[in-house]
Amino acid sequence: MSLKSFGITVVGLLLSLFLISFAVAYPPTQQPQAQEKLPDQSFMKIVIDKPFSETMQQDMQQKDELQQRQQSLMQQRYDLGDKPSQTMMSAGRKAVQDGVRVSLPQGVTWEQLSQMSPAEIKDKNLFPYGFRPLPHADHKTGGQVFPKQQIDAMQKLEQRDLSRFDIDFDLPDHLTPEFPPPIFLSNRPDLGDVSQGKVLSIKNYYELFNGILTPVQLEGMRVLLTPFPQQQFNQTEDRKVKEPSLGVTCLDCHVNGHTNAAFHLNPDTRPQAARFRLDTVSLRGMFNQQIHGSKRSLRSVEDFTEFEQRTAYFDGDHVTAAKKGVHLPNRSDTVSMMAQMQNMFDFPPAPKLDAFGKLDPTQATELELQGQELFFGKARCAECHPAPFYLDNKMHNLHLERFYKPEMISDQYNIADGPIKTFTLRGIKDSPPYHHDGRLLTLADSVEFYNLVLKLNLTPQEKESLVAFMKCL
């Protein structure tokens, strides 16, 4: 063998040994995994290949499994106990819940977590799961899910069934808004709560508002209380209600112009696994909002009303909407009247606030005043929630992808949220749960969340004072 040939042989042997050692050190199962490939799917997939009775029976058989999976997830993420504070919601029917409910990863404290960098939290998988996107109770199906109080009220008032045979509401009653919520009108502030403690319905709205609302507003209210088909509440074979249904009304979710914490999925994301849960927002103070919808940034309440009726009730899919009975409201009369009525819903009174939306020092406690100073200072809340209405009519991106890696949980691929509109904090104590998907159960959870993701370095005393201030708004 020549010297040249010997050299080539030695080099080849060394290269082979290197490749073998590399394969041992880095077997295929330990190689970095590519981001999960989600199926391409813009249109809602609807396959009707069996009778409705079989579909319903199959869904009912799977219901217990879905319910147990969701309750297990909720119990792992949160403390769901009843811990009422001394502060009551605006009608005095329910106490605001206190305390941080999000569970921490084992072995760390909030103080330790707040000292870590986002990269370290992400690398060690320490971002609390209660701070990640909250899946729908049946994420593959989605659709509107109503709390039992709303279901019972509509059954009694209208004999209209809002219960689904495939899934139930997943939050305990004490972590939802008071029911029924009070109604405050911007055109008649002198009347205070005009609800008379009742749930608004097509059966009673005229009796309650005749002589208070204009004819245009009354007509808008009538349409807001008229049921129209929705993806799961209709007459077709793939519905999720036992009997063919007239549908749902705007105020089934936005009860009394407020909210009952009903949830569904956002209509503006695809595929289905990447959509996020959407907690019902209050309609109070719509007169001062310039953009609408968590993602859509619709530029008027008229745009929002029209879009909801035409497509959002059907998962943002106009194709299935046409099949199930879409309502196509005329913008020049029906939509404008609905919008005029929505613009009448006012915030609840805030007796400790002055005309500029700040605390009156003669009415507020020292703790609340400290919270206000933090809100407009160190905590940086006012950068997105300026007084007097505590919103900036913009969309913001918290870039939560800094803190966790996307993964599939309960059929939801929990990617980062991206830009989300700012919601008003006026009357915020009346509107649990918080964040666009309801992942934050209390105001204390909200403070811990923003303290961590914005690196605010708040002390326990400062967190307490911020919560005290927000209860005054």
C-alpha positions as CSV (number, residue, x, y, z in Angstrom):
1,M,0.0,0.0,0.0
2,S,1.3,3.4,-0.9
3,L,1.7,6.2,1.6
4,K,-1.0,8.1,-0.2
5,S,-3.4,5.3,-0.1
6,F,-2.6,4.6,3.6
7,G,-3.3,8.3,4.4
8,I,-6.7,8.2,2.6
9,T,-7.6,5.0,4.5
10,V,-6.7,6.5,7.9
11,V,-8.8,9.7,7.2
12,G,-11.7,7.6,6.1
13,L,-11.5,5.5,9.3
14,L,-11.3,8.6,11.5
15,L,-14.3,10.1,9.7
16,S,-16.3,6.9,10.2
17,L,-15.5,6.8,13.9
18,F,-16.6,10.5,14.2
19,L,-19.9,9.8,12.5
20,I,-20.5,6.8,14.7
21,S,-19.7,8.8,17.9
22,F,-21.9,11.7,16.8
23,A,-24.9,9.3,16.2
24,V,-24.4,7.8,19.7
25,A,-24.2,11.2,21.3
26,Y,-27.2,12.7,19.4
27,P,-29.6,9.9,18.5
28,P,-32.6,10.9,16.3
29,T,-35.0,11.1,19.2
30,Q,-33.0,13.9,20.8
31,Q,-32.6,16.1,17.7
32,P,-34.4,19.5,17.9
33,Q,-38.0,19.0,16.8
34,A,-39.5,21.1,14.1
35,Q,-42.5,23.2,15.0
36,E,-45.6,21.1,14.9
37,K,-47.2,21.0,11.5
38,L,-50.9,22.0,11.7
39,P,-53.3,20.9,9.1
40,D,-54.2,23.4,6.3
41,Q,-57.8,24.3,7.0
42,S,-59.5,27.6,6.4
43,F,-63.0,26.5,5.8
44,M,-64.8,24.7,8.6
45,K,-64.8,21.0,8.1
46,I,-68.4,19.7,8.2
47,V,-69.0,16.0,7.3
48,I,-72.5,14.7,7.7
49,D,-72.4,11.0,7.1
50,K,-74.8,9.7,9.7
51,P,-78.2,10.6,11.2
52,F,-78.3,13.4,13.8
53,S,-79.4,10.9,16.5
54,E,-76.2,9.0,16.0
55,T,-74.1,12.1,16.2
56,M,-75.8,13.3,19.3
57,Q,-75.4,9.8,21.0
58,Q,-71.7,9.7,20.2
59,D,-71.2,13.3,21.5
60,M,-73.1,12.5,24.7
61,Q,-70.9,9.4,25.2
62,Q,-67.8,11.5,24.9
63,K,-69.1,14.4,27.1
64,D,-67.9,12.9,30.4
65,E,-64.4,12.4,29.1
66,L,-64.2,16.0,27.8
67,Q,-65.6,17.4,31.0
68,Q,-63.2,15.4,33.1
69,R,-60.3,16.5,30.9
70,Q,-61.2,20.2,31.2
71,Q,-61.9,20.0,35.0
72,S,-58.5,18.3,35.5
73,L,-56.8,21.0,33.5
74,M,-58.6,23.8,35.4
75,Q,-57.8,22.2,38.8
76,Q,-54.1,21.8,37.8
77,R,-53.8,25.4,36.7
78,Y,-55.9,27.2,39.3
79,D,-57.2,27.4,42.8
80,L,-61.0,27.4,42.1
81,G,-62.1,27.9,45.7
82,D,-64.6,30.5,46.8
83,K,-62.7,33.3,48.5
84,P,-64.9,36.4,48.5
85,S,-63.5,39.8,49.3
86,Q,-65.3,42.6,51.2
87,T,-65.9,44.4,47.9
88,M,-69.2,43.8,46.1
89,M,-70.0,44.1,42.4
90,S,-72.1,47.0,41.3
91,A,-75.5,45.6,42.0
92,G,-74.4,44.1,45.4
93,R,-75.4,40.6,44.4
94,K,-72.0,39.0,44.4
95,A,-68.6,39.6,46.1
96,V,-65.5,40.2,44.1
97,Q,-63.2,37.2,44.5
98,D,-59.8,37.7,46.1
99,G,-56.4,36.1,45.9
100,V,-54.0,34.7,43.2
101,R,-55.5,31.6,41.7
102,V,-52.9,30.6,39.2
103,S,-50.8,27.7,40.4
104,L,-47.0,28.1,40.4
105,P,-44.6,25.4,39.1
106,Q,-43.4,23.2,42.0
107,G,-40.3,24.6,43.8
108,V,-40.5,28.3,42.8
109,T,-42.1,31.4,44.2
110,W,-43.5,34.5,42.5
111,E,-40.5,36.5,43.7
112,Q,-38.0,33.9,42.3
113,L,-39.9,33.7,39.0
114,S,-39.9,37.5,38.6
115,Q,-36.1,37.6,38.9
116,M,-35.6,35.2,36.1
117,S,-35.2,36.3,32.5
118,P,-37.9,35.3,29.9
119,A,-35.3,33.0,28.2
120,E,-34.6,31.2,31.5
121,I,-38.3,30.7,32.3
122,K,-38.8,29.4,28.8
123,D,-35.8,27.1,28.9
124,K,-36.8,25.6,32.3
125,N,-40.5,25.5,31.4
126,L,-41.5,27.6,34.4
127,F,-44.1,29.9,32.9
128,P,-47.2,29.0,34.9
129,Y,-49.7,27.1,32.8
130,G,-52.5,29.3,34.1
131,F,-50.8,32.2,32.2
132,R,-50.8,30.3,28.9
133,P,-53.8,30.3,26.5
134,L,-56.8,28.6,28.1
135,P,-58.4,26.0,25.8
136,H,-62.1,25.7,25.0
137,A,-63.8,22.9,26.9
138,D,-64.2,21.2,23.5
139,H,-61.6,22.9,21.3
140,K,-62.1,20.7,18.3
141,T,-65.8,21.7,18.1
142,G,-65.7,25.2,19.7
143,G,-68.8,27.3,19.7
144,Q,-70.7,29.2,22.4
145,V,-71.0,27.7,25.8
146,F,-73.3,29.4,28.3
147,P,-73.3,29.3,32.1
148,K,-76.2,27.5,33.8
149,Q,-77.7,30.7,35.2
150,Q,-78.2,32.0,31.6
151,I,-79.5,28.7,30.4
152,D,-82.0,28.5,33.2
153,A,-83.1,32.1,32.8
154,M,-83.8,31.7,29.0
155,Q,-85.6,28.4,29.6
156,K,-87.9,30.1,32.1
157,L,-88.5,33.3,30.2
158,E,-88.7,32.0,26.6
159,Q,-88.7,28.2,26.8
160,R,-85.5,28.5,24.6
161,D,-82.8,25.9,25.3
162,L,-79.2,27.2,25.4
163,S,-77.8,23.9,26.8
164,R,-75.5,21.8,24.7
165,F,-75.5,18.0,24.7
166,D,-71.7,17.8,24.0
167,I,-70.2,20.1,26.7
168,D,-71.0,22.2,29.7
169,F,-69.7,25.5,31.1
170,D,-66.4,25.0,33.0
171,L,-66.1,27.8,35.6
172,P,-67.7,27.8,39.1
173,D,-70.4,30.4,39.6
174,H,-68.4,32.5,42.1
175,L,-65.7,33.2,39.5
176,T,-68.2,34.8,37.0
177,P,-70.0,38.2,37.0
178,E,-73.0,38.8,39.2
179,F,-76.3,37.6,37.6
180,P,-78.3,39.3,36.5
181,P,-76.0,42.3,36.0
182,P,-77.4,45.8,36.6
183,I,-78.1,48.1,33.6
184,F,-76.9,51.7,33.5
185,L,-77.8,54.0,30.6
186,S,-75.8,56.9,29.4
187,N,-78.9,58.8,28.3
188,R,-80.6,58.4,31.8
189,P,-77.9,58.4,34.4
190,D,-80.4,59.7,36.9
191,L,-82.2,56.4,37.0
192,G,-79.3,54.2,38.2
193,D,-79.8,50.5,37.6
194,V,-82.9,50.1,35.4
195,S,-82.8,46.3,35.2
196,Q,-85.2,45.9,38.2
197,G,-83.1,42.8,39.0
198,K,-84.3,41.0,35.8
199,V,-82.6,39.3,32.9
200,L,-83.5,41.2,29.7
201,S,-85.6,39.1,27.2
202,I,-87.8,39.6,24.2
203,K,-90.6,39.0,26.8
204,N,-89.9,41.9,29.1
205,Y,-87.7,44.6,27.4
206,Y,-90.6,46.7,26.2
207,E,-92.2,46.8,29.7
208,L,-88.8,47.7,31.2
209,F,-87.8,50.4,28.7
210,N,-90.9,52.0,27.3
211,G,-90.7,55.7,28.3
212,I,-86.9,55.4,28.9
213,L,-85.5,54.6,25.4
214,T,-86.3,56.3,22.1
215,P,-88.2,54.3,19.4
216,V,-84.9,53.8,17.5
217,Q,-83.2,52.4,20.7
218,L,-86.2,50.2,21.5
219,E,-86.0,48.7,18.0
220,G,-82.3,48.1,18.4
221,M,-82.9,46.4,21.7
222,R,-85.6,44.2,20.1
223,V,-83.1,43.0,17.5
224,L,-80.4,42.4,20.1
225,L,-82.8,40.1,21.9
226,T,-84.0,38.3,18.8
227,P,-82.5,34.8,18.3
228,F,-80.8,34.0,15.1
229,P,-78.9,30.8,14.0
230,Q,-75.4,30.2,15.1
231,Q,-72.9,27.4,14.3
232,Q,-74.0,25.1,17.1
233,F,-77.5,26.5,17.7
234,N,-79.6,26.0,14.6
235,Q,-81.7,23.4,12.8
236,T,-79.1,21.4,10.9
237,E,-77.7,17.9,11.5
238,D,-74.4,19.1,12.9
239,R,-76.0,21.3,15.6
240,K,-75.1,20.7,19.3
241,V,-78.6,21.2,20.8
242,K,-81.2,18.4,21.1
243,E,-84.0,20.1,19.3
244,P,-83.9,22.3,16.2
245,S,-83.1,25.8,17.5
246,L,-84.0,29.4,16.6
247,G,-80.5,30.2,17.6
248,V,-79.0,32.7,20.1
249,T,-79.3,36.4,20.7
250,C,-76.6,39.1,21.1
251,L,-77.6,39.5,24.7
252,D,-77.5,35.8,25.5
253,C,-73.7,36.4,25.9
254,H,-73.8,40.1,26.6
255,V,-76.6,39.7,29.1
256,N,-78.1,43.0,30.1
257,G,-75.5,44.7,28.0
258,H,-72.7,43.3,30.2
259,T,-71.4,39.8,30.2
260,N,-72.0,36.4,31.9
261,A,-68.6,34.9,31.0
262,A,-70.0,32.8,28.2
263,F,-67.2,31.7,25.9
264,H,-66.5,30.5,22.4
265,L,-63.6,30.6,19.9
266,N,-62.3,33.7,18.0
267,P,-63.5,33.7,14.4
268,D,-60.3,35.2,12.9
269,T,-57.6,32.6,13.3
270,R,-57.0,29.3,11.4
271,P,-56.6,26.4,11.6
272,Q,-59.0,25.3,14.3
273,A,-56.2,24.1,16.7
274,A,-54.6,27.6,16.6
275,R,-57.8,29.5,17.5
276,F,-58.1,30.9,21.0
277,R,-60.9,30.9,23.5
278,L,-62.8,34.1,23.6
279,D,-64.4,35.4,26.9
280,T,-67.4,37.6,26.4
281,V,-66.5,41.2,26.9
282,S,-68.9,43.7,28.4
283,L,-70.8,46.2,26.2
284,R,-70.6,48.9,28.8
285,G,-68.9,52.0,27.5
286,M,-69.1,51.1,23.9
287,F,-69.8,54.7,23.1
288,N,-66.1,55.5,23.8
289,Q,-64.5,52.6,22.0
290,Q,-62.9,53.1,18.6
291,I,-61.9,49.6,17.7
292,H,-63.8,46.4,18.4
293,G,-63.0,42.7,18.5
294,S,-59.9,41.1,20.1
295,K,-58.1,40.6,16.8
296,R,-60.2,42.2,14.1
297,S,-59.7,45.9,15.0
298,L,-63.1,46.7,13.5
299,R,-63.5,50.4,13.3
300,S,-67.0,51.0,14.5
301,V,-69.7,49.3,16.5
302,E,-71.7,49.1,13.3
303,D,-68.9,47.2,11.6
304,F,-68.7,44.9,14.6
305,T,-72.5,44.3,14.8
306,E,-72.7,43.5,11.1
307,F,-69.7,41.2,11.0
308,E,-70.9,39.3,14.1
309,Q,-74.3,38.6,12.5
310,R,-73.0,37.7,9.1
311,T,-70.0,35.4,9.9
312,A,-68.6,35.5,13.4
313,Y,-71.5,33.5,14.8
314,F,-70.4,30.8,12.3
315,D,-66.7,30.6,13.2
316,G,-65.9,33.4,10.6
317,D,-67.0,31.1,7.8
318,H,-69.6,32.7,5.5
319,V,-70.0,29.4,3.6
320,T,-71.5,27.4,6.5
321,A,-73.4,30.6,7.6
322,A,-75.4,30.5,4.3
323,K,-76.5,26.9,5.0
324,K,-77.5,27.4,8.6
325,G,-79.6,30.5,8.3
326,V,-77.4,33.6,8.4
327,H,-79.0,36.9,9.4
328,L,-78.0,39.6,6.9
329,P,-79.0,42.9,8.7
330,N,-79.5,46.0,6.6
331,R,-76.9,48.4,7.7
332,S,-78.9,51.6,7.1
333,D,-81.6,50.6,9.6
334,T,-81.2,47.4,11.5
335,V,-77.5,47.6,12.1
336,S,-77.6,51.3,13.0
337,M,-80.4,50.8,15.5
338,M,-78.6,47.9,17.1
339,A,-75.5,50.0,17.4
340,Q,-77.4,53.0,18.8
341,M,-78.7,50.7,21.6
342,Q,-75.3,49.2,22.3
343,N,-73.9,52.8,22.7
344,M,-76.4,53.5,25.5
345,F,-75.0,50.9,27.9
346,D,-73.0,52.9,30.5
347,F,-70.3,52.0,33.0
348,P,-71.4,51.5,36.6
349,P,-71.1,54.4,39.0
350,A,-67.6,54.8,40.5
351,P,-68.2,57.1,43.5
352,K,-64.5,57.4,44.5
353,L,-63.5,58.8,41.0
354,D,-63.6,62.4,40.1
355,A,-64.5,63.9,36.7
356,F,-61.0,63.0,35.3
357,G,-61.3,59.4,36.4
358,K,-58.8,59.8,39.2
359,L,-59.4,59.0,42.9
360,D,-60.9,61.7,45.1
361,P,-58.5,61.9,48.0
362,T,-61.3,62.6,50.5
363,Q,-63.1,59.3,49.5
364,A,-60.2,56.9,48.9
365,T,-58.1,54.9,51.4
366,E,-54.4,55.2,51.7
367,L,-54.0,51.8,50.1
368,E,-56.2,52.8,47.1
369,L,-54.2,56.0,46.6
370,Q,-50.9,54.1,46.7
371,G,-52.4,51.8,44.0
372,Q,-53.3,54.7,41.8
373,E,-49.8,56.1,42.1
374,L,-48.4,52.8,41.0
375,F,-51.0,52.4,38.2
376,F,-49.8,55.7,36.6
377,G,-46.2,55.1,37.6
378,K,-44.0,52.1,38.3
379,A,-46.6,49.5,37.2
380,R,-47.0,51.2,33.8
381,C,-50.7,50.2,33.6
382,A,-51.8,53.7,32.3
383,E,-49.6,53.4,29.2
384,C,-52.3,51.2,27.7
385,H,-55.2,52.1,30.1
386,P,-55.2,55.9,30.5
387,A,-57.9,57.7,32.5
388,P,-60.7,58.5,32.5
389,F,-62.0,55.5,30.6
390,Y,-58.9,53.3,31.1
391,L,-58.3,52.3,27.5
392,D,-56.2,53.6,24.6
393,N,-58.1,52.2,21.6
394,K,-55.0,50.4,20.3
395,M,-53.8,46.8,20.0
396,H,-50.7,45.6,21.8
397,N,-48.5,42.5,21.6
398,L,-47.1,41.2,24.9
399,H,-44.8,38.7,23.1
400,L,-45.6,35.9,25.4
401,E,-43.6,33.6,23.1
402,R,-40.6,34.8,25.1
403,F,-41.8,32.7,28.0
404,Y,-43.0,29.4,26.7
405,K,-42.7,27.0,23.8
406,P,-45.9,26.2,21.8
407,E,-47.5,22.8,22.5
408,M,-50.7,21.0,21.9
409,I,-52.9,21.0,25.1
410,S,-56.5,19.7,25.0
411,D,-56.6,20.0,21.2
412,Q,-55.4,23.6,21.2
413,Y,-52.0,24.5,19.8
414,N,-51.2,27.3,22.3
415,I,-49.2,29.7,20.1
416,A,-48.5,33.2,21.2
417,D,-51.5,35.6,21.2
418,G,-50.1,38.3,19.0
419,P,-51.6,41.8,19.0
420,I,-54.8,42.0,21.1
421,K,-57.0,45.1,21.6
422,T,-56.9,47.0,24.9
423,F,-60.0,46.5,26.9
424,T,-61.4,49.2,29.3
425,L,-60.7,48.8,33.0
426,R,-63.7,51.0,34.0
427,G,-66.0,48.8,36.1
428,I,-63.4,45.9,35.9
429,K,-64.4,44.4,39.2
430,D,-67.7,43.4,37.6
431,S,-66.2,41.4,34.7
432,P,-64.3,38.3,35.8
433,P,-62.5,36.3,34.4
434,Y,-59.9,38.5,32.8
435,H,-57.7,38.6,29.7
436,H,-59.2,38.0,26.2
437,D,-59.6,34.3,26.9
438,G,-60.5,34.4,30.6
439,R,-57.2,32.7,31.7
440,L,-56.9,35.1,34.6
441,L,-59.6,34.4,37.2
442,T,-59.1,37.4,39.5
443,L,-57.6,40.9,39.6
444,A,-54.8,39.5,41.7
445,D,-54.0,37.0,39.0
446,S,-53.9,39.9,36.5
447,V,-51.4,41.8,38.6
448,E,-49.1,38.8,38.9
449,F,-49.3,38.2,35.2
450,Y,-48.3,41.7,34.2
451,N,-45.7,41.9,36.9
452,L,-44.0,38.8,35.4
453,V,-44.4,39.5,31.7
454,L,-43.5,43.2,31.9
455,K,-40.8,42.7,34.5
456,L,-42.2,45.3,36.9
457,N,-40.6,44.1,40.1
458,L,-43.6,44.9,42.2
459,T,-43.5,44.1,45.9
460,P,-46.4,42.2,47.6
461,Q,-47.6,45.4,49.2
462,E,-47.6,47.1,45.8
463,K,-49.5,44.3,44.2
464,E,-52.2,44.5,47.0
465,S,-52.5,48.3,46.5
466,L,-53.0,47.9,42.7
467,V,-55.8,45.4,43.2
468,A,-57.4,47.8,45.7
469,F,-57.2,50.7,43.2
470,M,-58.8,48.6,40.3
471,K,-61.7,47.7,42.5
472,C,-62.5,51.5,42.6
473,L,-62.7,51.9,38.8
